[in-house]
Amino acid sequence: MVQDTETGLVFDGGGFVRQPFALRVAQANALFGALYLLLATRLVLTYVGVDAASFAVWVRHVTAPFVLPLVQLVSDGTDPAGHPIAWSIVIALVVYGIVHGLLVRTLRAIGRPHFEMD
């Protein structure tokens, strides 16, 4: 049995098998990727001023729990052209990026095989 510690792929018995921790890393990457996409979409929709469209309402509704703590701490601003900039969303992207990085590093450290020296 041979394992690639970066991807979690294990070559065993003529085929590739994924370890459970590698699957958790992949799931974490997928979930955070979806969150980043939704937050970036909300940031762009806010910047261009789309408020009444049903898609914009849905994106705001889905991302509200992730942005709400920061909305109360940081006030939004405008750029020189007068477009609104949602600083709370920008900070949320940074904070969730840090959390994502720490989670993936932790999962990879836990899932890394430990070899004992005889």
Order of alpha helices (4+ residues) and beta strands (2+ residues): beta-beta-beta-alpha-alpha-beta-beta-alpha
